Amino acid sequence: MTENSEQPIRQRFGKAIRRRRRELDISQEELAELAELHRTYISDVERGEVNPSLDNIEKLAAALNITISDLFIQYGIEVEDVI
């Protein structure tokens, strides 16, 4: 298993959101506004402390101008050695 796959998916997802947000050079507050979510929720997502709903994953992906599938593929959220 890779180091990445040993992290809970919430943490891998949070890191992906943070990376994409930083690539776009937007703040957590700006992302929250774009996604119609609270800024503290964005912070919790990025730290892997919450388990976002599918609705919120869709909002975040749209706000980050990326498809959900590309978010998972391009930012290593998927675990390759899943049986």
mmCIF file of the N, C-alpha and C atoms, coordinates in Angstrom:
data_MODEL
# 
_entry.id   MODEL 
# 
loop_
_atom_site.group_PDB 
_atom_site.id 
_atom_site.type_symbol 
_atom_site.label_atom_id 
_atom_site.label_alt_id 
_atom_site.label_comp_id 
_atom_site.label_asym_id 
_atom_site.label_entity_id 
_atom_site.label_seq_id 
_atom_site.pdbx_PDB_ins_code 
_atom_site.Cartn_x 
_atom_site.Cartn_y 
_atom_site.Cartn_z 
_atom_site.occupancy 
_atom_site.B_iso_or_equiv 
_atom_site.pdbx_formal_charge 
_atom_site.auth_seq_id 
_atom_site.auth_comp_id 
_atom_site.auth_asym_id 
_atom_site.auth_atom_id 
_atom_site.pdbx_PDB_model_num 
ATOM 1   N N  . MET A 1 1  ? 0.830   -1.190 0.000   1.00 0.00 ? 1  MET A N  1 
ATOM 2   C CA . MET A 1 1  ? 0.000   0.000  0.000   1.00 0.00 ? 1  MET A CA 1 
ATOM 3   C C  . MET A 1 1  ? 0.869   1.246  0.000   1.00 0.00 ? 1  MET A C  1 
ATOM 4   N N  . THR A 1 2  ? 0.427   2.255  -0.722  1.00 0.00 ? 2  THR A N  1 
ATOM 5   C CA . THR A 1 2  ? 1.152   3.510  -0.733  1.00 0.00 ? 2  THR A CA 1 
ATOM 6   C C  . THR A 1 2  ? 0.787   4.331  0.489   1.00 0.00 ? 2  THR A C  1 
ATOM 7   N N  . GLU A 1 3  ? 1.636   5.307  0.787   1.00 0.00 ? 3  GLU A N  1 
ATOM 8   C CA . GLU A 1 3  ? 1.371   6.181  1.929   1.00 0.00 ? 3  GLU A CA 1 
ATOM 9   C C  . GLU A 1 3  ? 0.026   6.876  1.761   1.00 0.00 ? 3  GLU A C  1 
ATOM 10  N N  . ASN A 1 4  ? -0.272  7.321  0.552   1.00 0.00 ? 4  ASN A N  1 
ATOM 11  C CA . ASN A 1 4  ? -1.520  8.018  0.277   1.00 0.00 ? 4  ASN A CA 1 
ATOM 12  C C  . ASN A 1 4  ? -2.730  7.141  0.553   1.00 0.00 ? 4  ASN A C  1 
ATOM 13  N N  . SER A 1 5  ? -2.659  5.861  0.199   1.00 0.00 ? 5  SER A N  1 
ATOM 14  C CA . SER A 1 5  ? -3.805  4.979  0.367   1.00 0.00 ? 5  SER A CA 1 
ATOM 15  C C  . SER A 1 5  ? -4.040  4.612  1.828   1.00 0.00 ? 5  SER A C  1 
ATOM 16  N N  . GLU A 1 6  ? -3.067  4.876  2.691   1.00 0.00 ? 6  GLU A N  1 
ATOM 17  C CA . GLU A 1 6  ? -3.245  4.582  4.108   1.00 0.00 ? 6  GLU A CA 1 
ATOM 18  C C  . GLU A 1 6  ? -4.012  5.687  4.821   1.00 0.00 ? 6  GLU A C  1 
ATOM 19  N N  . GLN A 1 7  ? -4.148  6.846  4.183   1.00 0.00 ? 7  GLN A N  1 
ATOM 20  C CA . GLN A 1 7  ? -4.911  7.942  4.764   1.00 0.00 ? 7  GLN A CA 1 
ATOM 21  C C  . GLN A 1 7  ? -6.395  7.707  4.503   1.00 0.00 ? 7  GLN A C  1 
ATOM 22  N N  . PRO A 1 8  ? -7.229  8.106  5.457   1.00 0.00 ? 8  PRO A N  1 
ATOM 23  C CA . PRO A 1 8  ? -8.674  8.009  5.211   1.00 0.00 ? 8  PRO A CA 1 
ATOM 24  C C  . PRO A 1 8  ? -9.055  8.848  3.989   1.00 0.00 ? 8  PRO A C  1 
ATOM 25  N N  . ILE A 1 9  ? -10.079 8.429  3.296   1.00 0.00 ? 9  ILE A N  1 
ATOM 26  C CA . ILE A 1 9  ? -10.494 9.132  2.088   1.00 0.00 ? 9  ILE A CA 1 
ATOM 27  C C  . ILE A 1 9  ? -10.852 10.581 2.389   1.00 0.00 ? 9  ILE A C  1 
ATOM 28  N N  . ARG A 1 10 ? -11.375 10.876 3.566   1.00 0.00 ? 10 ARG A N  1 
ATOM 29  C CA . ARG A 1 10 ? -11.697 12.263 3.931   1.00 0.00 ? 10 ARG A CA 1 
ATOM 30  C C  . ARG A 1 10 ? -10.453 13.139 3.856   1.00 0.00 ? 10 ARG A C  1 
ATOM 31  N N  . GLN A 1 11 ? -9.319  12.612 4.328   1.00 0.00 ? 11 GLN A N  1 
ATOM 32  C CA . GLN A 1 11 ? -8.074  13.386 4.306   1.00 0.00 ? 11 GLN A CA 1 
ATOM 33  C C  . GLN A 1 11 ? -7.542  13.531 2.884   1.00 0.00 ? 11 GLN A C  1 
ATOM 34  N N  . ARG A 1 12 ? -7.613  12.458 2.101   1.00 0.00 ? 12 ARG A N  1 
ATOM 35  C CA . ARG A 1 12 ? -7.159  12.532 0.710   1.00 0.00 ? 12 ARG A CA 1 
ATOM 36  C C  . ARG A 1 12 ? -8.015  13.526 -0.070  1.00 0.00 ? 12 ARG A C  1 
ATOM 37  N N  . PHE A 1 13 ? -9.317  13.499 0.178   1.00 0.00 ? 13 PHE A N  1 
ATOM 38  C CA . PHE A 1 13 ? -10.225 14.427 -0.494  1.00 0.00 ? 13 PHE A CA 1 
ATOM 39  C C  . PHE A 1 13 ? -9.915  15.867 -0.080  1.00 0.00 ? 13 PHE A C  1 
ATOM 40  N N  . GLY A 1 14 ? -9.721  16.078 1.201   1.00 0.00 ? 14 GLY A N  1 
ATOM 41  C CA . GLY A 1 14 ? -9.405  17.418 1.701   1.00 0.00 ? 14 GLY A CA 1 
ATOM 42  C C  . GLY A 1 14 ? -8.137  17.987 1.096   1.00 0.00 ? 14 GLY A C  1 
ATOM 43  N N  . LYS A 1 15 ? -7.111  17.148 0.977   1.00 0.00 ? 15 LYS A N  1 
ATOM 44  C CA . LYS A 1 15 ? -5.856  17.594 0.370   1.00 0.00 ? 15 LYS A CA 1 
ATOM 45  C C  . LYS A 1 15 ? -6.061  17.947 -1.095  1.00 0.00 ? 15 LYS A C  1 
ATOM 46  N N  . ALA A 1 16 ? -6.897  17.177 -1.779  1.00 0.00 ? 16 ALA A N  1 
ATOM 47  C CA . ALA A 1 16 ? -7.181  17.460 -3.188  1.00 0.00 ? 16 ALA A CA 1 
ATOM 48  C C  . ALA A 1 16 ? -7.902  18.800 -3.328  1.00 0.00 ? 16 ALA A C  1 
ATOM 49  N N  . ILE A 1 17 ? -8.861  19.053 -2.458  1.00 0.00 ? 17 ILE A N  1 
ATOM 50  C CA . ILE A 1 17 ? -9.582  20.325 -2.499  1.00 0.00 ? 17 ILE A CA 1 
ATOM 51  C C  . ILE A 1 17 ? -8.612  21.477 -2.257  1.00 0.00 ? 17 ILE A C  1 
ATOM 52  N N  . ARG A 1 18 ? -7.754  21.332 -1.256  1.00 0.00 ? 18 ARG A N  1 
ATOM 53  C CA . ARG A 1 18 ? -6.779  22.393 -0.948  1.00 0.00 ? 18 ARG A CA 1 
ATOM 54  C C  . ARG A 1 18 ? -5.839  22.640 -2.133  1.00 0.00 ? 18 ARG A C  1 
ATOM 55  N N  . ARG A 1 19 ? -5.319  21.556 -2.731  1.00 0.00 ? 19 ARG A N  1 
ATOM 56  C CA . ARG A 1 19 ? -4.395  21.703 -3.867  1.00 0.00 ? 19 ARG A CA 1 
ATOM 57  C C  . ARG A 1 19 ? -5.066  22.434 -5.023  1.00 0.00 ? 19 ARG A C  1 
ATOM 58  N N  . ARG A 1 20 ? -6.272  22.011 -5.358  1.00 0.00 ? 20 ARG A N  1 
ATOM 59  C CA . ARG A 1 20 ? -6.989  22.631 -6.479  1.00 0.00 ? 20 ARG A CA 1 
ATOM 60  C C  . ARG A 1 20 ? -7.286  24.105 -6.165  1.00 0.00 ? 20 ARG A C  1 
ATOM 61  N N  . ARG A 1 21 ? -7.711  24.384 -4.944  1.00 0.00 ? 21 ARG A N  1 
ATOM 62  C CA . ARG A 1 21 ? -8.020  25.764 -4.542  1.00 0.00 ? 21 ARG A CA 1 
ATOM 63  C C  . ARG A 1 21 ? -6.773  26.639 -4.671  1.00 0.00 ? 21 ARG A C  1 
ATOM 64  N N  . ARG A 1 22 ? -5.651  26.123 -4.220  1.00 0.00 ? 22 ARG A N  1 
ATOM 65  C CA . ARG A 1 22 ? -4.402  26.885 -4.303  1.00 0.00 ? 22 ARG A CA 1 
ATOM 66  C C  . ARG A 1 22 ? -3.945  27.072 -5.740  1.00 0.00 ? 22 ARG A C  1 
ATOM 67  N N  . GLU A 1 23 ? -4.151  26.067 -6.589  1.00 0.00 ? 23 GLU A N  1 
ATOM 68  C CA . GLU A 1 23 ? -3.820  26.207 -8.010  1.00 0.00 ? 23 GLU A CA 1 
ATOM 69  C C  . GLU A 1 23 ? -4.608  27.351 -8.636  1.00 0.00 ? 23 GLU A C  1 
ATOM 70  N N  . LEU A 1 24 ? -5.852  27.504 -8.199  1.00 0.00 ? 24 LEU A N  1 
ATOM 71  C CA . LEU A 1 24 ? -6.703  28.567 -8.720  1.00 0.00 ? 24 LEU A CA 1 
ATOM 72  C C  . LEU A 1 24 ? -6.458  29.895 -8.010  1.00 0.00 ? 24 LEU A C  1 
ATOM 73  N N  . ASP A 1 25 ? -5.617  29.836 -6.978  1.00 0.00 ? 25 ASP A N  1 
ATOM 74  C CA . ASP A 1 25 ? -5.259  31.026 -6.206  1.00 0.00 ? 25 ASP A CA 1 
ATOM 75  C C  . ASP A 1 25 ? -6.488  31.725 -5.627  1.00 0.00 ? 25 ASP A C  1 
ATOM 76  N N  . ILE A 1 26 ? -7.333  30.922 -4.982  1.00 0.00 ? 26 ILE A N  1 
ATOM 77  C CA . ILE A 1 26 ? -8.492  31.490 -4.297  1.00 0.00 ? 26 ILE A CA 1 
ATOM 78  C C  . ILE A 1 26 ? -8.435  31.118 -2.824  1.00 0.00 ? 26 ILE A C  1 
ATOM 79  N N  . SER A 1 27 ? -9.004  31.965 -1.992  1.00 0.00 ? 27 SER A N  1 
ATOM 80  C CA . SER A 1 27 ? -9.016  31.726 -0.553  1.00 0.00 ? 27 SER A CA 1 
ATOM 81  C C  . SER A 1 27 ? -10.134 30.755 -0.184  1.00 0.00 ? 27 SER A C  1 
ATOM 82  N N  . GLN A 1 28 ? -10.070 30.271 1.040   1.00 0.00 ? 28 GLN A N  1 
ATOM 83  C CA . GLN A 1 28 ? -11.152 29.416 1.538   1.00 0.00 ? 28 GLN A CA 1 
ATOM 84  C C  . GLN A 1 28 ? -12.464 30.190 1.524   1.00 0.00 ? 28 GLN A C  1 
ATOM 85  N N  . GLU A 1 29 ? -12.397 31.458 1.857   1.00 0.00 ? 29 GLU A N  1 
ATOM 86  C CA . GLU A 1 29 ? -13.604 32.286 1.873   1.00 0.00 ? 29 GLU A CA 1 
ATOM 87  C C  . GLU A 1 29 ? -14.195 32.412 0.467   1.00 0.00 ? 29 GLU A C  1 
ATOM 88  N N  . GLU A 1 30 ? -13.338 32.613 -0.528  1.00 0.00 ? 30 GLU A N  1 
ATOM 89  C CA . GLU A 1 30 ? -13.813 32.709 -1.908  1.00 0.00 ? 30 GLU A CA 1 
ATOM 90  C C  . GLU A 1 30 ? -14.426 31.393 -2.363  1.00 0.00 ? 30 GLU A C  1 
ATOM 91  N N  . LEU A 1 31 ? -13.773 30.286 -2.023  1.00 0.00 ? 31 LEU A N  1 
ATOM 92  C CA . LEU A 1 31 ? -14.316 28.974 -2.378  1.00 0.00 ? 31 LEU A CA 1 
ATOM 93  C C  . LEU A 1 31 ? -15.665 28.758 -1.703  1.00 0.00 ? 31 LEU A C  1 
ATOM 94  N N  . ALA A 1 32 ? -15.749 29.123 -0.447  1.00 0.00 ? 32 ALA A N  1 
ATOM 95  C CA . ALA A 1 32 ? -17.011 28.966 0.286   1.00 0.00 ? 32 ALA A CA 1 
ATOM 96  C C  . ALA A 1 32 ? -18.133 29.742 -0.405  1.00 0.00 ? 32 ALA A C  1 
ATOM 97  N N  . GLU A 1 33 ? -17.825 30.959 -0.816  1.00 0.00 ? 33 GLU A N  1 
ATOM 98  C CA . GLU A 1 33 ? -18.826 31.780 -1.492  1.00 0.00 ? 33 GLU A CA 1 
ATOM 99  C C  . GLU A 1 33 ? -19.247 31.158 -2.820  1.00 0.00 ? 33 GLU A C  1 
ATOM 100 N N  . LEU A 1 34 ? -18.262 30.709 -3.605  1.00 0.00 ? 34 LEU A N  1 
ATOM 101 C CA . LEU A 1 34 ? -18.556 30.086 -4.894  1.00 0.00 ? 34 LEU A CA 1 
ATOM 102 C C  . LEU A 1 34 ? -19.383 28.811 -4.745  1.00 0.00 ? 34 LEU A C  1 
ATOM 103 N N  . ALA A 1 35 ? -19.094 28.046 -3.697  1.00 0.00 ? 35 ALA A N  1 
ATOM 104 C CA . ALA A 1 35 ? -19.771 26.758 -3.479  1.00 0.00 ? 35 ALA A CA 1 
ATOM 105 C C  . ALA A 1 35 ? -21.039 26.896 -2.634  1.00 0.00 ? 35 ALA A C  1 
ATOM 106 N N  . GLU A 1 36 ? -21.294 28.116 -2.148  1.00 0.00 ? 36 GLU A N  1 
ATOM 107 C CA . GLU A 1 36 ? -22.441 28.367 -1.273  1.00 0.00 ? 36 GLU A CA 1 
ATOM 108 C C  . GLU A 1 36 ? -22.382 27.505 -0.014  1.00 0.00 ? 36 GLU A C  1 
ATOM 109 N N  . LEU A 1 37 ? -21.174 27.478 0.571   1.00 0.00 ? 37 LEU A N  1 
ATOM 110 C CA . LEU A 1 37 ? -20.934 26.750 1.812   1.00 0.00 ? 37 LEU A CA 1 
ATOM 111 C C  . LEU A 1 37 ? -20.262 27.711 2.791   1.00 0.00 ? 37 LEU A C  1 
ATOM 112 N N  . HIS A 1 38 ? -20.206 27.336 4.047   1.00 0.00 ? 38 HIS A N  1 
ATOM 113 C CA . HIS A 1 38 ? -19.577 28.193 5.056   1.00 0.00 ? 38 HIS A CA 1 
ATOM 114 C C  . HIS A 1 38 ? -18.060 28.016 5.024   1.00 0.00 ? 38 HIS A C  1 
ATOM 115 N N  . ARG A 1 39 ? -17.317 29.104 5.292   1.00 0.00 ? 39 ARG A N  1 
ATOM 116 C CA . ARG A 1 39 ? -15.859 29.042 5.258   1.00 0.00 ? 39 ARG A CA 1 
ATOM 117 C C  . ARG A 1 39 ? -15.293 28.036 6.242   1.00 0.00 ? 39 ARG A C  1 
ATOM 118 N N  . THR A 1 40 ? -15.883 27.929 7.419   1.00 0.00 ? 40 THR A N  1 
ATOM 119 C CA . THR A 1 40 ? -15.366 26.963 8.386   1.00 0.00 ? 40 THR A CA 1 
ATOM 120 C C  . THR A 1 40 ? -15.591 25.529 7.903   1.00 0.00 ? 40 THR A C  1 
ATOM 121 N N  . TYR A 1 41 ? -16.644 25.321 7.123   1.00 0.00 ? 41 TYR A N  1 
ATOM 122 C CA . TYR A 1 41 ? -16.881 23.997 6.548   1.00 0.00 ? 41 TYR A CA 1 
ATOM 123 C C  . TYR A 1 41 ? -15.775 23.666 5.551   1.00 0.00 ? 41 TYR A C  1 
ATOM 124 N N  . ILE A 1 42 ? -15.362 24.644 4.736   1.00 0.00 ? 42 ILE A N  1 
ATOM 125 C CA . ILE A 1 42 ? -14.267 24.431 3.777   1.00 0.00 ? 42 ILE A CA 1 
ATOM 126 C C  . ILE A 1 42 ? -13.003 24.044 4.527   1.00 0.00 ? 42 ILE A C  1 
ATOM 127 N N  . SER A 1 43 ? -12.727 24.746 5.611   1.00 0.00 ? 43 SER A N  1 
ATOM 128 C CA . SER A 1 43 ? -11.552 24.440 6.433   1.00 0.00 ? 43 SER A CA 1 
ATOM 129 C C  . SER A 1 43 ? -11.631 23.014 6.975   1.00 0.00 ? 43 SER A C  1 
ATOM 130 N N  . ASP A 1 44 ? -12.797 22.634 7.468   1.00 0.00 ? 44 ASP A N  1 
ATOM 131 C CA . ASP A 1 44 ? -12.983 21.271 7.997   1.00 0.00 ? 44 ASP A CA 1 
ATOM 132 C C  . ASP A 1 44 ? -12.793 20.222 6.901   1.00 0.00 ? 44 ASP A C  1 
ATOM 133 N N  . VAL A 1 45 ? -13.294 20.501 5.704   1.00 0.00 ? 45 VAL A N  1 
ATOM 134 C CA . VAL A 1 45 ? -13.119 19.577 4.574   1.00 0.00 ? 45 VAL A CA 1 
ATOM 135 C C  . VAL A 1 45 ? -11.640 19.420 4.257   1.00 0.00 ? 45 VAL A C  1 
ATOM 136 N N  . GLU A 1 46 ? -10.937 20.534 4.147   1.00 0.00 ? 46 GLU A N  1 
ATOM 137 C CA . GLU A 1 46 ? -9.517  20.486 3.782   1.00 0.00 ? 46 GLU A CA 1 
ATOM 138 C C  . GLU A 1 46 ? -8.677  19.758 4.826   1.00 0.00 ? 46 GLU A C  1 
ATOM 139 N N  . ARG A 1 47 ? -9.077  19.803 6.077   1.00 0.00 ? 47 ARG A N  1 
ATOM 140 C CA . ARG A 1 47 ? -8.348  19.092 7.129   1.00 0.00 ? 47 ARG A CA 1 
ATOM 141 C C  . ARG A 1 47 ? -8.814  17.643 7.273   1.00 0.00 ? 47 ARG A C  1 
ATOM 142 N N  . GLY A 1 48 ? -9.826  17.248 6.516   1.00 0.00 ? 48 GLY A N  1 
ATOM 143 C CA . GLY A 1 48 ? -10.320 15.874 6.569   1.00 0.00 ? 48 GLY A CA 1 
ATOM 144 C C  . GLY A 1 48 ? -11.126 15.587 7.813   1.00 0.00 ? 48 GLY A C  1 
ATOM 145 N N  . GLU A 1 49 ? -11.712 16.615 8.391   1.00 0.00 ? 49 GLU A N  1 
ATOM 146 C CA . GLU A 1 49 ? -12.463 16.437 9.640   1.00 0.00 ? 49 GLU A CA 1 
ATOM 147 C C  . GLU A 1 49 ? -13.949 16.195 9.432   1.00 0.00 ? 49 GLU A C  1 
ATOM 148 N N  . VAL A 1 50 ? -14.432 16.405 8.214   1.00 0.00 ? 50 VAL A N  1 
ATOM 149 C CA . VAL A 1 50 ? -15.838 16.132 7.923   1.00 0.00 ? 50 VAL A CA 1 
ATOM 150 C C  . VAL A 1 50 ? -15.921 15.181 6.745   1.00 0.00 ? 50 VAL A C  1 
ATOM 151 N N  . ASN A 1 51 ? -17.042 14.521 6.645   1.00 0.00 ? 51 ASN A N  1 
ATOM 152 C CA . ASN A 1 51 ? -17.308 13.610 5.547   1.00 0.00 ? 51 ASN A CA 1 
ATOM 153 C C  . ASN A 1 51 ? -18.344 14.287 4.650   1.00 0.00 ? 51 ASN A C  1 
ATOM 154 N N  . PRO A 1 52 ? -17.886 14.980 3.591   1.00 0.00 ? 52 PRO A N  1 
ATOM 155 C CA . PRO A 1 52 ? -18.828 15.761 2.786   1.00 0.00 ? 52 PRO A CA 1 
ATOM 156 C C  . PRO A 1 52 ? -19.849 14.891 2.069   1.00 0.00 ? 52 PRO A C  1 
ATOM 157 N N  . SER A 1 53 ? -21.055 15.417 1.973   1.00 0.00 ? 53 SER A N  1 
ATOM 158 C CA . SER A 1 53 ? -22.121 14.718 1.245   1.00 0.00 ? 53 SER A CA 1 
ATOM 159 C C  . SER A 1 53 ? -21.829 14.787 -0.255  1.00 0.00 ? 53 SER A C  1 
ATOM 160 N N  . LEU A 1 54 ? -22.510 13.962 -1.012  1.00 0.00 ? 54 LEU A N  1 
ATOM 161 C CA . LEU A 1 54 ? -22.358 13.996 -2.464  1.00 0.00 ? 54 LEU A CA 1 
ATOM 162 C C  . LEU A 1 54 ? -22.770 15.356 -3.011  1.00 0.00 ? 54 LEU A C  1 
ATOM 163 N N  . ASP A 1 55 ? -23.803 15.950 -2.431  1.00 0.00 ? 55 ASP A N  1 
ATOM 164 C CA . ASP A 1 55 ? -24.240 17.277 -2.866  1.00 0.00 ? 55 ASP A CA 1 
ATOM 165 C C  . ASP A 1 55 ? -23.123 18.302 -2.671  1.00 0.00 ? 55 ASP A C  1 
ATOM 166 N N  . ASN A 1 56 ? -22.447 18.245 -1.527  1.00 0.00 ? 56 ASN A N  1 
ATOM 167 C CA . ASN A 1 56 ? -21.372 19.198 -1.263  1.00 0.00 ? 56 ASN A CA 1 
ATOM 168 C C  . ASN A 1 56 ? -20.134 18.917 -2.102  1.00 0.00 ? 56 ASN A C  1 
ATOM 169 N N  . ILE A 1 57 ? -19.860 17.655 -2.389  1.00 0.00 ? 57 ILE A N  1 
ATOM 170 C CA . ILE A 1 57 ? -18.757 17.323 -3.294  1.00 0.00 ? 57 ILE A CA 1 
ATOM 171 C C  . ILE A 1 57 ? -19.035 17.932 -4.664  1.00 0.00 ? 57 ILE A C  1 
ATOM 172 N N  . GLU A 1 58 ? -20.268 17.834 -5.119  1.00 0.00 ? 58 GLU A N  1 
ATOM 173 C CA . GLU A 1 58 ? -20.646 18.417 -6.408  1.00 0.00 ? 58 GLU A CA 1 
ATOM 174 C C  . GLU A 1 58 ? -20.484 19.939 -6.387  1.00 0.00 ? 58 GLU A C  1 
ATOM 175 N N  . LYS A 1 59 ? -20.905 20.588 -5.313  1.00 0.00 ? 59 LYS A N  1 
ATOM 176 C CA . LYS A 1 59 ? -20.763 22.036 -5.186  1.00 0.00 ? 59 LYS A CA 1 
ATOM 177 C C  . LYS A 1 59 ? -19.290 22.450 -5.197  1.00 0.00 ? 59 LYS A C  1 
ATOM 178 N N  . LEU A 1 60 ? -18.473 21.705 -4.463  1.00 0.00 ? 60 LEU A N  1 
ATOM 179 C CA . LEU A 1 60 ? -17.049 22.028 -4.397  1.00 0.00 ? 60 LEU A CA 1 
ATOM 180 C C  . LEU A 1 60 ? -16.384 21.861 -5.759  1.00 0.00 ? 60 LEU A C  1 
ATOM 181 N N  . ALA A 1 61 ? -16.673 20.767 -6.437  1.00 0.00 ? 61 ALA A N  1 
ATOM 182 C CA . ALA A 1 61 ? -16.081 20.534 -7.756  1.00 0.00 ? 61 ALA A CA 1 
ATOM 183 C C  . ALA A 1 61 ? -16.489 21.639 -8.733  1.00 0.00 ? 61 ALA A C  1 
ATOM 184 N N  . ALA A 1 62 ? -17.762 21.995 -8.726  1.00 0.00 ? 62 ALA A N  1 
ATOM 185 C CA . ALA A 1 62 ? -18.237 23.048 -9.628  1.00 0.00 ? 62 ALA A CA 1 
ATOM 186 C C  . ALA A 1 62 ? -17.552 24.376 -9.309  1.00 0.00 ? 62 ALA A C  1 
ATOM 187 N N  . ALA A 1 63 ? -17.429 24.694 -8.034  1.00 0.00 ? 63 ALA A N  1 
ATOM 188 C CA . ALA A 1 63 ? -16.781 25.942 -7.623  1.00 0.00 ? 63 ALA A CA 1 
ATOM 189 C C  . ALA A 1 63 ? -15.304 25.961 -7.997  1.00 0.00 ? 63 ALA A C  1 
ATOM 190 N N  . LEU A 1 64 ? -14.691 24.778 -8.044  1.00 0.00 ? 64 LEU A N  1 
ATOM 191 C CA . LEU A 1 64 ? -13.280 24.664 -8.398  1.00 0.00 ? 64 LEU A CA 1 
ATOM 192 C C  . LEU A 1 64 ? -13.089 24.440 -9.900  1.00 0.00 ? 64 LEU A C  1 
ATOM 193 N N  . ASN A 1 65 ? -14.192 24.498 -10.636 1.00 0.00 ? 65 ASN A N  1 
ATOM 194 C CA . ASN A 1 65 ? -14.154 24.382 -12.092 1.00 0.00 ? 65 ASN A CA 1 
ATOM 195 C C  . ASN A 1 65 ? -13.478 23.085 -12.545 1.00 0.00 ? 65 ASN A C  1 
ATOM 196 N N  . ILE A 1 66 ? -13.917 21.984 -11.958 1.00 0.00 ? 66 ILE A N  1 
ATOM 197 C CA . ILE A 1 66 ? -13.375 20.668 -12.287 1.00 0.00 ? 66 ILE A CA 1 
ATOM 198 C C  . ILE A 1 66 ? -14.493 19.642 -12.120 1.00 0.00 ? 66 ILE A C  1 
ATOM 199 N N  . THR A 1 67 ? -14.459 18.586 -12.913 1.00 0.00 ? 67 THR A N  1 
ATOM 200 C CA . THR A 1 67 ? -15.466 17.540 -12.727 1.00 0.00 ? 67 THR A CA 1 
ATOM 201 C C  . THR A 1 67 ? -15.115 16.717 -11.493 1.00 0.00 ? 67 THR A C  1 
ATOM 202 N N  . ILE A 1 68 ? -16.102 16.065 -10.944 1.00 0.00 ? 68 ILE A N  1 
ATOM 203 C CA . ILE A 1 68 ? -15.862 15.216 -9.774  1.00 0.00 ? 68 ILE A CA 1 
ATOM 204 C C  . ILE A 1 68 ? -14.863 14.119 -10.139 1.00 0.00 ? 68 ILE A C  1 
ATOM 205 N N  . SER A 1 69 ? -15.050 13.500 -11.296 1.00 0.00 ? 69 SER A N  1 
ATOM 206 C CA . SER A 1 69 ? -14.142 12.411 -11.679 1.00 0.00 ? 69 SER A CA 1 
ATOM 207 C C  . SER A 1 69 ? -12.718 12.923 -11.854 1.00 0.00 ? 69 SER A C  1 
ATOM 208 N N  . ASP A 1 70 ? -12.543 14.085 -12.482 1.00 0.00 ? 70 ASP A N  1 
ATOM 209 C CA . ASP A 1 70 ? -11.192 14.633 -12.639 1.00 0.00 ? 70 ASP A CA 1 
ATOM 210 C C  . ASP A 1 70 ? -10.584 14.997 -11.291 1.00 0.00 ? 70 ASP A C  1 
ATOM 211 N N  . LEU A 1 71 ? -11.390 15.489 -10.389 1.00 0.00 ? 71 LEU A N  1 
ATOM 212 C CA . LEU A 1 71 ? -10.898 15.803 -9.047  1.00 0.00 ? 71 LEU A CA 1 
ATOM 213 C C  . LEU A 1 71 ? -10.320 14.551 -8.389  1.00 0.00 ? 71 LEU A C  1 
ATOM 214 N N  . PHE A 1 72 ? -11.048 13.449 -8.499  1.00 0.00 ? 72 PHE A N  1 
ATOM 215 C CA . PHE A 1 72 ? -10.590 12.206 -7.893  1.00 0.00 ? 72 PHE A CA 1 
ATOM 216 C C  . PHE A 1 72 ? -9.374  11.631 -8.607  1.00 0.00 ? 72 PHE A C  1 
ATOM 217 N N  . ILE A 1 73 ? -9.370  11.694 -9.923  1.00 0.00 ? 73 ILE A N  1 
ATOM 218 C CA . ILE A 1 73 ? -8.276  11.101 -10.689 1.00 0.00 ? 73 ILE A CA 1 
ATOM 219 C C  . ILE A 1 73 ? -7.008  11.953 -10.628 1.00 0.00 ? 73 ILE A C  1 
ATOM 220 N N  . GLN A 1 74 ? -7.127  13.242 -10.920 1.00 0.00 ? 74 GLN A N  1 
ATOM 221 C CA . GLN A 1 74 ? -5.952  14.107 -11.023 1.00 0.00 ? 74 GLN A CA 1 
ATOM 222 C C  . GLN A 1 74 ? -5.269  14.375 -9.688  1.00 0.00 ? 74 GLN A C  1 
ATOM 223 N N  . TYR A 1 75 ? -6.004  14.252 -8.595  1.00 0.00 ? 75 TYR A N  1 
ATOM 224 C CA . TYR A 1 75 ? -5.433  14.609 -7.304  1.00 0.00 ? 75 TYR A CA 1 
ATOM 225 C C  . TYR A 1 75 ? -5.236  13.407 -6.374  1.00 0.00 ? 75 TYR A C  1 
ATOM 226 N N  . GLY A 1 76 ? -5.268  12.202 -6.938  1.00 0.00 ? 76 GLY A N  1 
ATOM 227 C CA . GLY A 1 76 ? -4.883  11.013 -6.188  1.00 0.00 ? 76 GLY A CA 1 
ATOM 228 C C  . GLY A 1 76 ? -5.792  10.603 -5.062  1.00 0.00 ? 76 GLY A C  1 
ATOM 229 N N  . ILE A 1 77 ? -7.076  10.891 -5.192  1.00 0.00 ? 77 ILE A N  1 
ATOM 230 C CA . ILE A 1 77 ? -8.000  10.489 -4.135  1.00 0.00 ? 77 ILE A CA 1 
ATOM 231 C C  . ILE A 1 77 ? -8.261  8.993  -4.218  1.00 0.00 ? 77 ILE A C  1 
ATOM 232 N N  . GLU A 1 78 ? -8.331  8.476  -5.441  1.00 0.00 ? 78 GLU A N  1 
ATOM 233 C CA . GLU A 1 78 ? -8.565  7.047  -5.644  1.00 0.00 ? 78 GLU A CA 1 
ATOM 234 C C  . GLU A 1 78 ? -7.438  6.219  -5.046  1.00 0.00 ? 78 GLU A C  1 
ATOM 235 N N  . VAL A 1 79 ? -7.794  5.094  -4.494  1.00 0.00 ? 79 VAL A N  1 
ATOM 236 C CA . VAL A 1 79 ? -6.789  4.148  -4.006  1.00 0.00 ? 79 VAL A CA 1 
ATOM 237 C C  . VAL A 1 79 ? -6.628  3.097  -5.087  1.00 0.00 ? 79 VAL A C  1 
ATOM 238 N N  . GLU A 1 80 ? -5.412  2.983  -5.613  1.00 0.00 ? 80 GLU A N  1 
ATOM 239 C CA . GLU A 1 80 ? -5.181  2.084  -6.727  1.00 0.00 ? 80 GLU A CA 1 
ATOM 240 C C  . GLU A 1 80 ? -5.268  0.619  -6.354  1.00 0.00 ? 80 GLU A C  1 
ATOM 241 N N  . ASP A 1 81 ? -4.907  0.265  -5.118  1.00 0.00 ? 81 ASP A N  1 
ATOM 242 C CA . ASP A 1 81 ? -4.892  -1.149 -4.804  1.00 0.00 ? 81 ASP A CA 1 
ATOM 243 C C  . ASP A 1 81 ? -6.148  -1.631 -4.100  1.00 0.00 ? 81 ASP A C  1 
ATOM 244 N N  . VAL A 1 82 ? -7.288  -1.055 -4.424  1.00 0.00 ? 82 VAL A N  1 
ATOM 245 C CA . VAL A 1 82 ? -8.546  -1.520 -3.874  1.00 0.00 ? 82 VAL A CA 1 
ATOM 246 C C  . VAL A 1 82 ? -8.903  -2.838 -4.541  1.00 0.00 ? 82 VAL A C  1 
ATOM 247 N N  . ILE A 1 83 ? -9.323  -3.787 -3.727  1.00 0.00 ? 83 ILE A N  1 
ATOM 248 C CA . ILE A 1 83 ? -9.659  -5.127 -4.276  1.00 0.00 ? 83 ILE A CA 1 
ATOM 249 C C  . ILE A 1 83 ? -11.097 -5.157 -4.712  1.00 0.00 ? 83 ILE A C  1 
# 
